Amino acid sequence: MRTVVLTLWMLVGCTVLAQDITGRWITVNDETGKKRSVVEINVKNGVATGHVVHLFRGPNEDQDPICHICPDDRKGKKVMGMEIIRNMVREGNEWVDGTIMDPANGKVYDCKFWLENGVLKVRGYVAFFYRTQTWIREPK
């Protein structure tokens, strides 16, 4: 009986750990397949947020750009360190009810994300229109 209980406890523990969204995630350009940035996701008091911690920029690009087209309190701020994911709350296996902003175009989208086979599926949407990106966990 102890073996069965221990085995079940270990399986549940592994499943919970596998569902952990916290950490650093590499974002990838949908069209080119190139890395765009690293976003660090943190959860505090049940609310997930995400900040840009690294940008993959070419040698002729601004390495520390300011977002002049961003809305609200982010306008005129540096993209590095910017909170682009706000107010995500867990609902089952998904994180929902928050927003994500694309600093490249300044647009804010409703957002949800979930883990699927070790990658983070991030969906931004407006009404019935949406786009889903696959983010890859940054190796340690």
N, C-alpha and C positions, 0 to 999 in steps of 0.2 A: 504494500500500500504506500509506503514512504517513497518508493521508487516512482510510482505513478504520479504522486503529488509533486515530487521534485521535478520530474520531467515536464509536467504541465506548467509548473511555475516558471521553468526555464524557457519554455516555448512562449508563454505570455510575455515574459521579460524581453525576449529577443524581438517579438513583434512590436512592443512599445518602443524599444530603442530604434527599430527600423523606421518607425513613423516620425522620428525626430526631425523637424524641419530647420532647427537652429543650426547656424554655422554659415560658412561662406559658399556661395553658389556662383558659378561662371555662367553669365548670360551669353547667348549666341545669336548673331544676326540671322534671321530667318532666310534671307535671300542669298547671302554669301557663305554662310556657315562659319564665319570668322568670329572669334571671341570679341565681345564688346566691353564687358565690365565684370567685376566681381561685386556681388551684393551680399552683405552680411545680414542674416535674419536672426532676430532675437525675439524671445517671448518673455513678457513681464506681466504678471497678474492676469494671465490668460489672453493677452493681446499681443499679436505678432506685428513687428515693424521691420523694415529693411532699409539699409543705408548703403550707398555706393562707397566701396573701400578701395577700388582700383579701376582704372580705365586702361583699356588696350588701345593705344593711340599710335598713329604713324609718326615718323620723325618730323614731318612738316605740319603736324596738327598741334593745337594748343594742348599741352599736357595737363593743365589744370583749368579747364574752361569754366566760365560763368554762364549761368542759364538766364539769358535776358528774356526768353519767351515763356519761362515757367510761370504758373499762376500763383496766387495767394502769397503766403509768407516765404515761398521759395524763389520768387522773382529776384533776380540780381545776385543770387547766391552761387557759390561754387558747387559744381556737380559732385566733386569729391566730398564725401561726408554727408551728402544730401539724403534726406529721408524720402525714398520714392515709394515705399510700401507703408500704408497706414491702416491702423484699426482692424486688422484681420482677427477674427475669432474662430475658434475650432467648433465645427459642427460635424460630429462623426469623424470620418477620415479626411474631411476637407477643411480648409480654412476659408472663410467667407466674410461677406459684409464689409469689406474694406475697399481701399482704392490702391491703384498703382499709377505712377506717373512716368511718362517717357520723356526724359530731359532733352532728347533729340528734337522733339516737336512740341513739348510743353503741354501735351494732352494728358488729361487725367481720366482713367477708366475705372469702372467697377471691376473688382478682382475676386478671383478665387484661385486656390492652388491646392495641390495634393501630391503625395508621393506615389510614384508608379515605377516599379522595378528599379528602385534606387535613384531615380532622377526626379526632379521637381517639375511638375506640369503647372505652368502659370498661365491663367486665362484672364485676359483683359477684355471687357465687353461694354457695349453701349446697346441697350435694348436687346434685340435678338441677334445683333451682329457681334462676333467675337473672333479672337485670334488666340491660339494657344502656343506658347513657347515651351521648349524643354531646356531646363537649366540643369547643369551638371555640378555635383558637389566638388568643391576644390580639394585636390589631394592634400593630405597633411604632410 
